Amino acid sequence: MTSKNLTLVAAFAAAALTLVGCGGAGSSATTQTTATVGAAGATLRAGQASLSIPAGALASDTQITLREAEPHHVGRVARVELEPRDLPLAKPANLSVRVDNANSKVKMIHIENEVEHLGEVEVEDRNHHLFKTGVSKLGEVEIEVEHGLTCATACSASEECDDGVCKPHEENEHAQVCSSVCDSGFECDDGACKAHNEMEPGQAPGIAACDPACASGLECDNGICKPHGGTP
């Protein structure tokens, strides 16, 4: 092979590697999982997203796809696509997504026919910065994060910045994860689903706080961030 041909081969190889490495919606950077789910339900995972479909949500075997893709809107950190699109579920599924920062307020925006509405948001696993929302129909969900206030001075090694205040680390990064996304009203605590148990200051036991605090457009209702005016 001549030196000219070798140069052409090297150029084509470099171009191929560039195409594989590029990210973006619909590119090879997209992460997805497809599985056949029946009446018994199942949990699918793709990238930082998990979808738990409960028993009885589907009447028959259905091919379900969970896809983690690039957001379509500026300022959002993640997008999750669930297919077959617009498929109704007899029982709501739970979708959880990991965010990079514990010092944040999270919105999970459901998109149906290009119309957006805020979903209810719960902490799924505070040790691993997982948040979740209920899904009654498959479609698209985008995640938006409002970061809290920064701390005026750097926190010590044993502390973290929590909305402008240095507090002791509460997360245990070595804690176990749960095999499926916990039901609404529960969160994963070292591998087990337990009821939300943070108390609102001055309230009676059983009234859970939202920690981290809810994003704008949401209000705290017994541990669950709900759109303003939402019903329990």
N, C-alpha and C positions, 0 to 999 in steps of 0.2 A: 504494500500500500504506500502511495506517495505521501510526502510530507503535507501536500495540499489536502489530500483526502483525510489524513489524520486530523488536520486542523478543523475540517468540516465536521467530522465525527465528534470531536471535543465540543464544538460549538453547539451541536444538536443536544448533546448530553447535558450541557450546562442549562440550556433552555428548558429541557424536561424537568430538571431539578427545581428550577425557578417556579414552574407551574405547580408542582407538587407542594412546594413550600408556601405558596401564597395563601393568605386567608381570605375571609369575606363570605357573605351569604351565598349559599349554593356552590361553594368551592369545596375542595378536598378537606378543608379545615373543619367542615361541618361534622359533628359527631352524632351518630344515631344508632338506635337499637330497634329491631323489629322482632316481634314474637306473636305467636298465636295464643290468645287468651280466651278462656272459656268461662263458664258459670262460676268456677271456683275462684276466679280472680288471679292476680299475679302482680309482681313488682318489676318494673323495667327501669334500667339505669343507663344514662348516656351522659358522659362528661360529668358536670357538676349537678345534673338534674336527676330526680327520681320520681317515678309515677307509680303509685300503688292503687290498683283497681280492686275494690272489695268484692267478695263473693256476692253474687246476685246482681251485679251491675250490668252484666252482659247475659243475654238469654242463650247465646250459642257461640261456638268458636269464631273468633274474629281476629284478623291480623291487625295488630296495633303497632304503630311506629311512634317512638319518642325521639325527637331530634333537637339537638342544641345547635342554634345557628346565630349568625350575627344579627343584632337588632336592626330593625328598619327605621328607627327613629333616633334622632340625635339626643344624646344625654342619657341613654339607657345602657345598662351594663350587660344584659343578657336577653336572649329570646329563646323560647321553647315552643316547638311545634308538635302538636298531637294529631295523629291521623288514624282512621279516616276522619277528615274534617267534618264538623257539624254532627258527628255521631252522638246521639243522646245516651246518657247512662242512667239506668234505673236507680242506682245509688251513686252519690258523688264519689269521685276518686280524689286522692290527695296528691298534689304536685309540690315537691320541695326543690329548692335551688340554693346552692351555696353562694354567699357573697364574701368578698375578700376582707371586709373590715367589720369588727364587732361594734365599733363606734359609728353606727349608722341607723337610719330610718328607712324602711323598705316599703316600696309600693309594688304590687303585682297587678299588672293591667291586662285584663282579658280583652281580646279583640275578636269581634264577630261581625263579618261583612263590613270590615273597615271601620266599625263603630267601637269605641273604647269605653270600658267601664272599670272602675276600681274594684278589685276583688278583696275579700276579707283576708287578712294576713295574720299568721301566727308564727311564733318561734317554734321551729321543729327540733333543733338541737343547738343549744347555745354554746356547747363545747366546740362545735365545728362550724358555727356561723350559718346554720341552715334555717331557711324560712319557708313557709308553705302556704298554699291556698287550696280551696276546694274547687273541683272541676265537675260540673254536671253535664257538659257537652265538650267533646274534643274540638280543639281549635288552636289558637295561638295565645301565648302569654308572654308579655315583656316585663322586665324587672328594672325598676328605677331606684337608685339609692341616693338619699340625702345624707351626706356625712355630717356628723355632729361638730360642735365647736372644738377647735384645737386648744391644747393646753399652753398657757403662757410660758411655762418652763417645762423642760423635759422631765418626764416621769422616771422614777428609779427603775432598776431592773425587775423588781418584784411588783411593779405597778403598771397600769395601762391608762391611757387617756379615755375617759368616758364623758363625752360632751363637755369638754373644758375642765374636767376635774380628774385628778390622778386618783385612781382607786386600785386596791389590790386585785391581782389577776384572779378571775373567777372561773375562767375556762380551763378545762383539762384536755389538752390536745391529744392525750394518750387514751382518752375514754373510748369505750367501744361504741360503734354505731349500731343502729337498729336495722334489722333485716328488711323492714318495710317502713313506709312513712306512717307515723302514728295518726290515730283518728283525731278529729277536731276536739279541742279541749285537753289534749295530751301533748307531751313533748318527750323526746328521746333523752334519757338520762343514763349515760353509761350502759347503753345497750338495752334498756328497758323503757317502755312507754309509761310515763307517770303523769298524773294530772298537773296542770299548771298550778304552782303553789306560791307565787310571789304575791304579797298582800299590798293593796293600796294603802298608803299611810292614813291612819285614822279610821279605816273601814273594818267591818267585822270579818272574821276568818271566812275564807271561801271566796272572797272577792280578789281575783288575781290581777296584778298589775301587768302592763305591757312593758317588757324590758328586752331590747331597747324600745324607746318611746315610739309611738306611731308617727308615720310621715304625715305631712300636711294633706288634708283631704280625708284623713281617717281619724277615728276616735277609738279609745280603748273601751272595750266591753268585756270585763271579766277575763282578761288575758288575751283577747282577740282584737286586732285592729280592724275596724269595720268602717265602711264609708259613712260619712255623716248622715244621720237619719235612718241608718240601717236598723233592722229589727234583730233581736237576739236570735 
